[in-house]
Amino acid sequence: MDKSTLKKTKIFTIVNLVVYFMTLGVNYLGSSGFFNGQSQGDISDKYLTLISPAPFTFSIWSVIYSLLLITLIYLFAKRKDRKVSRLTLLISPLFIASSVFNMAWIVAFSYERLGISTLLIFGMLLSLLLIVERIYKKRFEIPSTLAGLTFTIYGGWVFIATIVNISLTLVQLEWDGFGISDSVWTLVILSVAIAFVLFYLKLSKNAAFPIPLAWAFFGIYSSYADGRFDPALTTVIQGFLLAGIGIFLIAAIWRFIKNGNALFLKRAA
């Protein structure tokens, strides 16, 4: 590996860590109500939707940020390895972009600029899915498992967060749903989420993608089970959520086995 590539890799690994800790800091400030005197939870409760997960569900962020830190430390520690350097150069620009979107989303969401926050979280989602796609395409040339798992879990969770963000925006705008009840729209949204995950799973051959969605569905189900929501068709929605969890878990296991007991397909597609 030439000196120029080595230097570029080192710079990216350092910038990645700096941006990571900046993102952690902004997220902490957001959750503590530093921006506009409101946390993300306060705003979610203010514009409550029928697909808002129970508060405990958001503990997945600790898993995501732990995986990110482990991945970034690995990239830094092994930066002189040719394959790791290739991985670093491949994903770093998009990781930095996703982090900028993340921080900007926190600020916009805290100030109840929900339309803007929807665009920002969509940018974050797109960045993360592109990272996963790049890792998948180069999986035979780079160490793909750790980074692939990390950004898959991250991207899967941000996918459901994007759907919730859109729903919050519609509540803020007092959208009437074309006269269709909220319960029916909830079933439609959940159906679209399941269909997208199965489509993406077929496309990406990524066994881990359904896992954060199963967790999100469990969080939404818990909101109903705890009496947080009690709309029409409650029993139907709960049954649909349980079915979705089952579908996601079965799909993840099936894909893992089809991949040769691996995150990604071991052979060329």
C-alpha positions in Angstrom: 0.0 0.0 0.0 1.5 3.4 -1.0 2.0 6.2 1.4 -0.7 8.4 -0.1 -3.3 5.7 0.4 -2.1 5.0 3.9 -2.2 8.7 4.8 -5.7 9.0 3.4 -6.9 5.9 5.3 -5.5 7.3 8.5 -7.2 10.7 8.1 -10.5 9.0 7.4 -10.3 6.7 10.4 -9.6 9.7 12.7 -12.3 11.9 11.1 -14.7 9.0 11.5 -14.1 8.8 15.2 -14.3 12.6 15.6 -17.6 12.7 13.8 -18.9 9.7 15.8 -18.3 11.4 19.1 -19.7 14.7 17.8 -22.9 12.7 16.8 -23.0 11.1 20.2 -22.7 14.6 21.8 -25.5 16.1 19.7 -27.7 13.1 20.4 -27.1 13.5 24.1 -28.0 17.2 23.9 -31.1 16.4 22.0 -32.3 13.8 24.4 -31.6 16.1 27.4 -33.8 18.9 25.9 -30.9 21.2 25.2 -32.4 22.2 21.9 -35.7 24.1 22.3 -36.2 22.7 25.7 -37.7 19.4 24.3 -36.3 15.9 23.9 -37.1 13.7 21.0 -39.4 11.7 23.3 -41.3 14.8 24.2 -42.0 15.6 20.6 -42.9 12.0 19.7 -45.4 12.1 22.6 -46.8 15.4 21.4 -47.5 14.1 17.9 -48.3 10.5 19.0 -49.0 8.1 16.1 -50.4 4.5 16.1 -47.0 3.2 15.0 -44.9 4.9 17.8 -42.8 2.2 19.6 -42.8 2.0 23.3 -40.0 4.1 24.9 -37.8 1.0 25.8 -37.5 0.2 22.1 -35.1 3.1 21.6 -32.5 1.3 23.7 -31.4 -0.2 20.4 -29.4 3.0 19.9 -27.0 1.8 22.6 -26.5 -1.3 20.5 -26.0 0.6 17.3 -23.6 3.1 18.8 -21.6 0.3 20.5 -21.3 -1.6 17.2 -20.3 1.7 15.5 -17.6 2.3 18.0 -16.2 -1.2 17.7 -16.2 -0.9 14.0 -14.5 2.4 13.9 -11.8 1.3 16.4 -11.2 -1.8 14.3 -10.8 0.4 11.2 -8.3 2.6 13.0 -6.3 -0.2 14.6 -6.1 -2.2 11.3 -5.7 0.8 9.0 -2.4 -0.5 7.6 -4.0 -3.7 6.4 -4.7 -3.4 2.7 -8.2 -4.9 2.8 -9.2 -2.8 5.9 -7.9 0.3 4.2 -10.1 -0.5 1.1 -13.1 -0.9 3.4 -12.3 2.4 5.1 -12.0 4.3 1.9 -15.2 2.7 0.6 -17.5 3.6 3.4 -16.1 6.7 5.2 -17.5 9.5 3.0 -21.0 8.0 3.3 -20.6 7.4 7.1 -19.6 11.1 7.5 -22.6 12.1 5.5 -24.9 9.9 7.5 -23.5 11.5 10.7 -24.1 15.0 9.5 -27.7 14.1 8.5 -28.1 12.5 12.0 -26.9 15.7 13.8 -29.0 18.0 11.6 -32.0 15.7 12.1 -31.7 16.0 15.9 -31.7 19.8 15.7 -34.6 20.0 13.2 -36.7 17.5 15.1 -36.1 19.3 18.4 -37.4 22.5 16.9 -40.4 20.7 15.5 -39.4 21.2 11.9 -40.8 17.8 11.1 -41.0 18.3 7.4 -37.3 19.2 7.3 -36.4 16.4 9.7 -38.2 13.9 7.4 -35.9 15.0 4.5 -32.8 14.8 6.8 -33.6 11.3 8.1 -34.3 10.1 4.6 -30.8 11.4 3.7 -29.4 9.4 6.6 -31.3 6.3 5.6 -30.1 6.6 2.0 -26.5 7.0 3.1 -26.7 3.9 5.4 -28.3 1.7 2.7 -25.6 2.8 0.2 -22.9 1.8 2.7 -24.5 -1.6 3.1 -24.8 -1.9 -0.7 -21.1 -1.0 -1.1 -20.0 -3.5 1.5 -22.1 -6.3 -0.1 -20.7 -5.7 -3.6 -17.1 -5.7 -2.4 -17.6 -8.5 0.2 -15.0 -10.8 -1.3 -12.4 -8.0 -1.3 -12.9 -6.6 2.2 -13.6 -7.8 5.8 -17.4 -7.4 5.5 -19.0 -9.1 8.5 -18.5 -6.6 11.3 -19.1 -3.4 9.2 -21.9 -5.2 7.3 -23.7 -6.1 10.5 -23.2 -2.7 12.1 -24.6 -0.7 9.2 -27.4 -3.1 8.5 -28.7 -2.8 12.1 -28.3 0.9 11.9 -30.0 1.2 8.5 -32.8 -1.1 9.4 -33.6 0.9 12.5 -33.4 4.2 10.6 -35.8 2.8 8.0 -38.5 2.3 10.7 -37.6 5.7 12.2 -38.1 7.3 8.8 -41.7 5.8 8.6 -42.4 7.1 12.1 -41.0 10.5 11.3 -43.3 10.7 8.2 -46.3 9.8 10.4 -45.4 12.4 13.0 -45.2 15.0 10.2 -48.6 14.1 8.9 -50.1 14.3 12.5 -48.5 17.8 12.8 -50.1 18.8 9.5 -53.4 17.5 10.7 -53.8 15.3 7.6 -57.2 13.7 7.6 -56.0 10.5 5.8 -58.5 11.1 2.9 -61.2 10.2 5.4 -59.8 6.7 6.1 -59.4 5.8 9.8 -56.1 5.9 11.5 -56.4 2.2 12.3 -56.7 1.3 8.6 -53.8 3.5 7.7 -51.7 1.8 10.4 -52.4 -1.6 8.8 -51.4 -0.2 5.4 -48.2 1.3 6.7 -47.2 -2.0 8.5 -48.0 -3.9 5.3 -45.8 -1.6 3.3 -43.0 -2.0 5.8 -43.2 -5.8 5.7 -43.3 -5.8 1.9 -40.3 -3.5 1.7 -38.2 -5.6 4.0 -39.0 -8.8 2.1 -38.2 -7.0 -1.2 -34.9 -5.6 0.2 -34.0 -9.0 1.6 -34.4 -10.6 -1.8 -32.4 -7.8 -3.4 -29.5 -7.5 -0.9 -29.3 -11.1 0.5 -28.7 -9.5 3.9 -29.8 -11.8 6.7 -29.6 -9.1 9.5 -31.9 -6.5 7.9 -35.2 -7.9 9.3 -33.9 -8.0 12.9 -34.2 -4.3 13.8 -37.6 -4.3 12.2 -38.7 -7.2 14.3 -37.6 -5.2 17.4 -39.5 -2.1 16.2 -42.6 -4.2 15.6 -42.3 -5.6 19.1 -42.0 -2.1 20.5 -45.1 -1.0 18.7 -46.9 -4.1 19.9 -45.9 -3.3 23.4 -47.5 0.2 23.1 -50.8 -1.5 22.4 -50.3 -4.2 25.0 -49.6 -1.6 27.7 -52.8 0.3 26.8 -50.8 3.3 25.4 -53.0 3.0 22.3 -56.6 1.8 22.1 -58.0 2.6 18.7 -60.5 0.7 16.6 -59.2 -2.6 15.2 -56.7 -2.8 18.2 -56.8 -6.6 18.2 -56.3 -6.8 14.4 -53.3 -4.4 14.6 -51.8 -6.4 17.5 -52.2 -9.6 15.5 -50.7 -8.0 12.4 -47.7 -6.9 14.5 -47.1 -10.3 15.9 -47.4 -11.8 12.4 -44.9 -9.2 11.2 -42.4 -10.2 13.9 -42.7 -13.8 13.0 -42.2 -13.1 9.3 -39.1 -11.0 10.0 -37.5 -13.6 12.2 -38.3 -16.5 9.9 -37.0 -14.5 6.9 -33.8 -13.6 8.7 -33.1 -17.2 9.7 -34.0 -18.5 6.2 -31.7 -15.9 4.6 -28.9 -16.7 7.0 -29.1 -20.4 6.1 -29.4 -19.7 2.3 -26.3 -17.5 2.6 -24.3 -20.4 3.9 -24.7 -19.5 7.6 -23.4 -16.0 6.9 -24.6 -12.3 6.9 -24.2 -12.0 3.2 -24.4 -14.5 0.4 -21.0 -16.3 0.2 -21.0 -17.0 -3.5 -21.4 -14.5 -6.3 -25.1 -13.7 -7.0 
